[in-house]
Structures are given as C-alpha cells and as structure tokens.
Amino acid sequence: MAHDPSTAPLLQLSAVRKSYNVGQPSEAEVLHGINLQLRASEFIALVGPSGSGKSTMLNILGLLERMSSGSYQLLGQETLRLSDDRLTLLRRQSLGFVFQFHHLLPAFSALENVTLPALMAHGVVSGADKDRAIQLLRAVGLGQALHKKPSELSGGMQQRVAIARALVQQPALVLADEPTGNLDTQSSDDVFALLREIHAQQGTAFLIVTHDPRLAARCDRLVEMVDGQIAQDTQTPHM
C-alpha cells in the first residue's frame, strides 16, 4: 500500500532495541524498547546527555545501522528485513543528512559538492540536478559562491553548502547531527534560522540532535533521551 502522509506517520519506531556484541559476555543493550512517531513536516529536537543513545538512535533512523529487534517503518516500509541494497536505495530516496562537520570534498566546488548525492544515486548529474543545486545554493545565500572550494568559505558558509547538499534529492526527512555544534553563536543562529526557513517553505521534516538548549527550545517538539530510553516527548512552547 502506498504511503499516505495525511494519515500515516513519516516514520514509526515500535519497541526498538539495539545491542552490541550480541551473544558475548560483554553484550550491551543501548536502546531499550524505543517507541517514536514522526509525521511529515515536523521539526523536532532530539536531546539528552552524552551516552544516552542519541547517536545510535540517529544511525538507526538514518538506516546506517540495523536495530536488534522491534519495528522501524519509514514511509510505510518495514525496514527490518530489507536487504542492504534496498536500505541504501530507501536512504538515498528519502533521507538527507547534515553533520556537525560538513564533510565537504575539498577538491570539489560548492556546486559539485551539492550535486554529489545525485551523482552517487544515478551515476551522472543531469541538467535538472545541476539546476536544483544552483537554486538551493542561491536559497542558502551562496549564489555568488557556486564555484568556490570549501577552503575559500567560512565555517558557516560551508555548513550552508552541506544543508543544500542534504536537500538536493528532495528528501522527506533531514537528520541533522549537531549541525551548529562547530560554529560560533552568530553563525549557529544563522544556520538554524535557515533550517527553519527551509522547513516553513518546503515542508521538509527535520530531526535535529543538539546540545544547545536555546536551539532545542526553538523546535516544535522536544524528544529527550536518557539511558537508552525516551524520557520526555513534548511540544515546545517556543512562540
């Protein structure tokens, strides 16, 4: 059955557990039966102390790690039994990623970095891909920097390139892991404001891991993890 965004969650975790060193004496469970729903166009902060399981949760949501047990449905597809190839395809088609460190290729221009996901997905960059990349770079305020290398851009500008790259495949959900953690306060505020603007204009869902309580308070919903469990899941009165 096709995913209907008007009635079904964008993603749903049910009783998700994750253990490492399974079957060994040192086996450790880091996620303890996580239940979570995220609907299209939500803008969510994922917070919690170091070691609370946020990174593991993000890796599972991003289809970068497999859960040990439970159910993870993304766009109506149960991911537990998908092959690695199917998971890769679903990840490329549905998800965008922004990290604390932008991971731009230093030898590539801003435009080439943004078109990289299209190149990886299709083996070639079409005219439409290039046009969308240019449009996105203009939207993030870098229309004059299309052909500049990362070394010619400030930290905030490099993160803007990374945001454009995350959006070029028009994902349903962007997962952002400390996207402002490596920036000064002003650049951090500017990048966060850009994410909110993209969310408002395009309806893309965002889940942002952050240790910054100022930014978390400006999201629409706060999910707090403690000791591998969700301790709090509340709407945020940030207006």
C-alpha positions in Angstrom: 0.0 0.0 0.0 1.3 3.4 -0.8 2.3 5.8 2.0 -0.4 8.4 2.6 1.2 11.3 4.5 -2.2 12.6 5.5 -2.9 9.6 7.7 0.3 7.7 8.3 3.4 8.7 10.2 6.5 9.5 8.1 8.4 7.1 10.4 7.4 4.9 13.3 9.6 3.0 15.8 8.0 0.3 17.9 9.8 -1.5 20.7 13.2 -0.8 19.0 16.2 -2.3 20.8 19.8 -2.2 19.9 22.6 -4.3 21.4 26.3 -4.6 20.6 28.4 -7.7 20.9 25.3 -9.9 20.7 25.8 -13.3 22.4 29.0 -12.3 24.0 29.6 -11.9 27.8 30.1 -8.2 27.2 26.8 -7.8 25.4 25.4 -4.3 26.0 21.9 -3.0 25.1 22.0 0.7 24.4 18.4 1.2 23.2 15.7 -0.2 25.4 12.4 -0.5 23.6 12.1 2.8 21.8 8.6 4.0 20.6 8.5 7.1 18.4 6.4 8.6 15.7 7.3 11.4 13.4 4.9 12.9 11.0 5.6 14.8 7.7 6.7 18.4 8.2 7.5 18.1 11.9 10.6 20.0 13.2 11.9 18.0 16.2 14.9 18.4 18.6 16.5 15.2 19.9 18.3 16.0 23.2 20.0 14.1 26.0 23.3 13.7 27.8 26.3 12.0 26.2 25.9 8.3 26.3 22.1 8.5 26.3 21.7 6.7 22.9 21.1 9.7 20.7 23.8 8.7 18.1 22.7 5.1 18.0 19.1 6.3 17.5 20.1 8.6 14.7 22.1 5.9 13.0 19.1 3.6 13.0 16.7 6.3 11.8 19.2 7.1 9.0 19.4 3.4 8.0 23.1 3.4 8.8 22.7 0.7 11.5 20.3 -2.1 11.9 18.2 -2.4 15.1 18.5 -5.7 17.0 14.7 -6.1 17.4 11.5 -4.2 17.0 9.9 -2.4 14.1 11.0 0.6 12.1 8.7 1.8 9.3 9.9 4.6 7.1 7.4 5.9 4.5 5.2 2.8 5.2 8.1 0.4 4.5 9.2 -2.0 7.3 13.0 -1.8 7.3 14.0 -4.7 9.5 14.1 -7.3 6.7 15.2 -5.1 3.8 18.4 -6.1 2.0 21.4 -3.8 2.3 20.8 -2.7 -1.3 17.1 -1.8 -0.6 18.1 0.1 2.5 20.7 2.1 0.6 18.1 2.9 -2.1 15.5 3.9 0.6 18.1 6.1 2.4 19.1 7.9 -0.8 15.5 8.5 -1.9 14.0 9.5 1.5 16.7 11.0 3.8 19.1 13.9 3.9 21.9 14.3 6.3 23.7 17.3 7.9 26.5 16.7 10.3 28.5 18.8 12.8 31.4 18.6 10.5 30.2 19.3 7.0 32.3 16.6 5.3 32.7 18.6 2.0 35.1 17.3 -0.5 38.0 19.8 -0.5 38.8 19.4 -4.2 35.2 20.0 -5.3 33.4 23.3 -5.7 30.3 24.2 -3.7 28.2 23.3 -6.7 30.0 20.0 -7.2 29.6 19.1 -3.5 25.9 19.8 -3.7 25.4 17.6 -6.8 27.3 14.7 -5.3 24.3 12.8 -4.0 22.7 12.9 -7.5 26.0 11.6 -8.9 26.1 8.8 -6.4 22.4 7.9 -7.0 22.4 8.0 -10.8 26.0 7.9 -11.9 25.6 11.2 -13.7 24.5 14.7 -12.9 21.6 15.8 -15.1 20.8 19.3 -16.1 17.8 19.2 -13.7 20.1 18.1 -10.9 22.5 21.0 -11.6 19.7 23.5 -11.8 18.3 22.4 -8.5 21.7 22.5 -6.8 22.2 26.1 -8.1 18.7 27.0 -6.9 19.4 25.6 -3.4 22.8 27.3 -3.2 21.1 30.6 -4.0 18.4 29.8 -1.4 21.0 29.4 1.3 22.7 32.7 0.3 25.6 31.3 -1.7 24.6 32.2 -5.3 27.9 34.0 -5.7 30.0 31.1 -4.4 29.0 28.3 -6.7 32.5 27.6 -7.9 34.4 28.3 -4.7 36.2 25.4 -2.9 35.4 24.7 0.8 38.8 26.3 1.8 37.5 29.6 0.3 34.4 29.6 2.5 33.8 30.4 6.2 32.6 27.6 8.6 29.0 28.9 8.4 29.1 29.0 4.6 30.5 25.5 4.4 27.6 24.3 6.6 25.2 26.1 4.3 26.7 24.1 1.4 26.1 20.9 3.4 22.5 21.9 4.0 22.0 22.4 0.3 23.6 19.0 -0.4 21.2 17.4 2.1 18.2 18.8 0.3 19.2 18.2 -3.4 17.4 14.9 -3.6 14.3 16.4 -2.1 14.2 14.1 1.0 11.1 13.6 3.1 13.3 13.9 6.3 16.5 15.6 7.1 18.5 14.2 10.0 20.9 16.8 11.4 23.5 15.7 14.0 24.8 18.8 15.9 24.6 20.9 12.7 25.6 24.1 14.5 27.9 22.5 17.1 31.1 23.6 15.3 30.0 27.2 14.7 30.2 30.4 16.6 27.0 31.8 18.2 26.1 34.1 15.3 26.7 31.5 12.6 24.9 28.9 14.7 21.8 31.2 14.9 22.0 32.0 11.1 22.2 28.3 10.1 19.4 27.3 12.5 17.2 30.1 11.1 18.0 28.8 7.6 16.8 25.3 8.6 13.6 26.8 10.0 13.1 28.8 6.8 13.5 25.7 4.6 11.1 23.8 6.8 8.5 26.5 6.5 8.9 26.9 2.8 9.3 23.3 1.6 7.6 21.3 4.4 10.6 19.0 4.8 10.6 17.2 8.2 13.7 17.8 10.4 15.0 15.9 13.3 17.9 17.7 14.9 20.3 16.4 17.6 21.6 19.3 19.6 23.2 20.0 23.0 22.2 23.7 22.7 19.1 24.4 24.8 18.5 27.7 23.0 18.1 25.9 19.7 16.1 23.0 21.2 13.6 25.5 22.6 13.0 26.9 19.1 12.0 23.5 17.7 8.3 22.5 17.6 8.8 19.3 19.6 11.4 18.0 22.1 12.3 14.4 22.4 14.7 13.7 25.3 16.7 10.5 25.7 18.1 9.3 29.0 19.9 5.9 29.4 18.7 4.5 26.1 15.0 5.4 26.6 12.8 8.3 25.7 12.3 10.2 29.0 10.2 13.1 27.5 8.4 13.8 24.3 6.6 17.2 24.4 5.5 20.0 22.2 7.7 23.1 22.7 6.1 26.4 23.5 8.7 28.4 21.6 6.4 31.0 20.1 
